Amino acid sequence: MTQVTTTRNVPFGRPWINDQDRQAVQRVLEGHILAHGDECKGFEEAFAGFMGPGAWAVSLSSCTAGLHLAYLQHGIGPGAEVLVPAQTHTATAHAVELVGARPVFVDCDPATGNVTAEALEAAITPETRALSVVHFLGLPCDMPSIMEVAQRHDLFVVEDCAIALGARIGSTHVGMFGDIGCYSFYPVKHIATGDGGMAVTRHEEVAARLQKWRAFGVDRNYKERILPGMYDVPALGLNYRMSEIQGALGRSQMDRLDENLRRRRENYARLQAALTDVEGVRILDGDRRGVTHAHYCLTIVLDDALGPHRDDIVRALNEVGIGTSIYYPQPVPRMTFYREKYGYDAAKYPHATKISDHSIALPVGPHLTSEDMDYMLTVVPEVLARGWA
Ligand SMILES: *Cc1c(COP(=O)(O)O)cnc(C)c1O
C-alpha cells in the first residue's frame, strides 16, 4: 500500500464571508426587523443593477422557489409539457412536476453540457408550453438561437441561472433573455446567503406577480397596510420570501462580486492550462467568442479508458486533500422518481449520462488561496497520470 501524506485541504466549495458580511448580519440582528425590511430590498436593487437596464429582481427563499413560481405565475399546469435539460439539478425538473406539468427531457451537447436550440426544437410537441435551459457550470447557452425557436413556437422561457452568476452573452446577462431567470445563493454557489435565490425578469408585470406569489397572495404587503395586521387575500400564494438576515448577507457580497468573478476566472485559467495536455481528459467548455463564462467550477470528462475508474480517481484526489464534486450525479430522467414515473431510456441521453458517470468537478472559487492553486496544479495532473486504465 502506498503511503499518502495529505499536505493541504482544498475544499470544493466554501462561502466567501468577510467581516463586512458579518457586520451586515449583526446590524440586522440588532435592528429587530428580520423580514420585510430594507436589506432584501437593497439586495434586489443591487442585483437588478448588476443585471443591467430593464431588469427586475425579486428575492426568494431559494432558486427552486423561483423556478416553481415561474410556472405558477404563468399558469402552466396539467396537460402542459415543458422541455427540461437531462443534465441539470433535479430542481429544474421538480419545478415542472410540482405544477402538474410534464417534464420532457432533452440531451445536451457533449462539448459544453448545454442544451442546443436544435435539440430543443426537435422535442417540441403540440403540448409544449415552455422550455427551460440551464447555463451549465456557468457557460451561457446559445440564447439568441433558443429565443428564436421559442418565439417561433410561442413558448415561455425559464433560465436556470443557479450556477451562472456573471455569465453574459455580449453585455446581456443570462436570465435576461428568457421570461424569467432564477439564481441560487446556496452555500457553494457564486455567492451565499445560507439558502436563498433571486428571480430576474424583463417584464414588470411578471415581477409584480412573483411578489404576490412569494407572500401568500396578499393584496397589501407589510408596509402598505392601513391598519396593522389588516389585509385581504385575492389569490393563492406561498411563503417563499428571503429573510433580512439572508438579504444582508447577499447585499454585502454584491460589493465584491466583480472580485469574486475575477478570482474564479484566474483560477479557472490556471487549472485549465495545467490540464490541457493531460492524457485521457477533456475539459467541458465551449466557444467563448462574445461570451462571458461565470466559472462555477472546472469539470473534466474522462475518456472511455479512464471513465470506469472515475470513482477511484475521485477517492485518490480526496485522499490528497483536493475537494471535488459531480455535476450532476445522474441525468435527471435516471433519478428514481423520474425513472419510476416515466420509465428511463438510456439511449436518449448518451451525453448527459457520460457527463454524470465520467466527470469530476474541480474547485475554482474565490475561497482558494494561491497556495491551494499551486498545490492543485501539480497534484491533479499527477493523480490523473497514475496509470488507472
Ligand atoms: C443548485 C441548483 C438549483 C437549486 O438551487 P436552490 O437555491 O438550492 O434551490 C437549481 N438548479 C441548478 C442548476 C442548481 O445547480
Residues whose N, C-alpha, C, O or C-beta is under 5 A from the ligand:
A	BS01	LIG	S62 C63 T64 H89 A91 T92 V134 D160 A162 I163 S184 F185 Y186 G196 G197
